[in-house]
């Protein structure tokens, strides 16, 4: 039996019958219909810079995928990317549980539950925070060498304040 788990901002992980996982970037996940408005509206480049100290350009909405209400990516210097993913409750519950189960760190004072994990090597590293909240949940990622836990948690608090 194969299980697919959405990791906010990182991609879809497919877990095989013996626990082996294969990552699939979000853009390659099975598409579904849905609105992606709103994810690019949760923060401006100036707000991201104030919260994280990182300079980014304008956000670009991502393609629709299962469980995602909206996704936006802001690019910065080098290969640095800031990603906000708005998700439904079911998918974010799976994401948070998976990240917690695989060694994620509980992040206090964010939503009803939040977990932070290091970004995957294929994304250039960085940090990802997944948050369950009253509207379902959201994930924030700062991918690349500038993606520290402190910056990513500050970004998550900014997004939470706009939901």
C-alpha positions in Angstrom: 0.0 0.0 0.0 1.4 3.4 -0.9 0.5 6.5 1.2 1.0 10.0 0.0 1.6 12.8 2.5 1.7 16.5 1.7 4.5 18.3 3.3 3.7 22.0 3.3 6.0 23.9 1.0 8.2 20.9 0.3 6.2 18.4 -1.8 4.4 15.1 -1.6 6.1 12.2 0.1 5.1 8.7 -1.1 5.6 6.0 1.6 5.8 2.5 0.3 4.9 -0.8 2.1 8.3 -1.1 3.8 8.5 2.5 4.9 10.6 3.8 2.1 9.7 7.3 1.0 10.2 9.1 -2.3 9.8 12.9 -2.5 7.8 14.4 -5.3 7.9 18.2 -5.7 4.6 20.0 -5.3 4.5 21.0 -9.0 4.5 17.4 -10.0 1.8 16.2 -7.6 -1.6 15.2 -9.0 -3.5 18.4 -9.9 -7.0 19.1 -8.7 -9.3 22.1 -9.3 -9.5 24.8 -6.6 -8.8 28.4 -6.0 -5.4 29.7 -5.2 -6.3 33.2 -4.4 -5.2 34.4 -1.0 -1.8 32.8 -0.5 0.0 35.6 -2.2 -2.1 38.1 -0.2 -1.0 36.9 3.3 2.3 38.9 3.2 3.9 41.6 1.1 7.6 41.5 0.2 8.1 44.4 2.6 6.4 42.5 5.5 8.4 39.4 4.7 11.6 41.5 4.8 10.6 43.1 8.1 9.8 39.7 9.7 12.7 37.7 8.4 15.4 40.2 7.3 15.2 38.6 3.8 14.6 40.5 0.5 12.2 38.9 -1.9 10.4 39.8 -5.1 6.7 39.6 -5.9 4.9 36.4 -5.1 3.9 33.9 -7.7 0.8 31.7 -7.2 1.4 27.9 -7.5 -0.5 25.3 -9.4 -3.5 23.5 -7.8 -2.8 20.3 -6.0 -5.0 18.1 -3.7 -5.5 19.5 -0.2 -4.0 22.9 -1.0 -6.2 26.0 -0.9 -3.5 28.3 -2.1 0.3 28.5 -2.6 2.6 31.4 -3.2 6.3 31.5 -3.8 8.6 34.6 -3.4 12.1 34.3 -4.7 15.1 35.9 -3.2 18.9 36.0 -3.8 20.6 32.9 -5.1 18.3 29.9 -4.8 16.4 31.2 -1.7 12.6 30.8 -1.8 9.9 31.8 0.6 6.8 29.7 0.3 3.4 30.0 2.0 0.9 27.1 1.5 -2.7 27.3 2.7 -4.2 23.8 3.2 -7.3 22.1 4.3 -7.5 20.7 7.9 -7.3 17.0 6.8 -4.1 17.5 4.8 -2.4 19.7 7.4 -3.2 17.3 10.2 -1.4 14.6 8.2 1.5 16.9 7.5 1.9 17.9 11.1 1.6 14.3 12.4 4.1 13.1 9.8 6.6 15.8 10.6 6.2 15.3 14.4 6.6 11.5 13.9 9.8 11.9 11.9 11.6 14.2 14.4 10.0 17.6 13.9 10.2 20.1 16.7 6.9 21.3 18.3 6.7 25.1 17.9 4.8 26.7 20.8 2.4 29.6 20.5 1.4 29.0 16.8 -2.1 27.9 15.9 -3.5 24.9 17.7 -0.4 22.9 16.9 2.8 23.6 14.9 5.8 21.6 14.0 9.1 22.7 12.4 11.5 20.6 10.3 14.7 21.1 8.4 14.2 21.5 4.6 15.0 18.6 2.4 18.4 18.5 0.7 16.8 18.6 -2.8 15.3 22.0 -1.9 18.6 23.5 -0.8 17.9 23.0 2.9 16.2 25.7 4.9 13.4 25.3 7.4 9.6 24.5 7.2 6.9 25.2 9.8 3.5 23.5 9.5 0.6 25.0 11.5 -2.9 23.7 12.3 -5.4 26.5 12.9 -9.1 27.3 12.9 -9.1 27.7 9.1 -7.4 24.4 8.4 -3.7 25.1 8.4 -0.8 26.6 6.6 2.8 25.9 6.0 5.7 28.3 5.6 9.1 27.5 4.2 12.2 29.4 3.7 14.3 27.2 1.5 18.0 27.6 0.9 20.9 28.5 3.3 19.0 31.5 4.7 16.1 29.4 5.9 16.7 29.3 9.7 14.2 28.2 12.3 14.0 31.7 13.7 13.3 33.4 10.4 10.7 30.7 9.4 8.9 30.9 12.8 8.8 34.7 12.4 7.3 34.3 9.0 4.7 31.8 10.4 3.7 34.3 13.0 3.3 37.0 10.3 1.0 34.6 8.2 -1.0 33.7 11.3 -1.6 37.4 12.1 -3.2 37.8 8.6 -5.5 34.8 8.7 
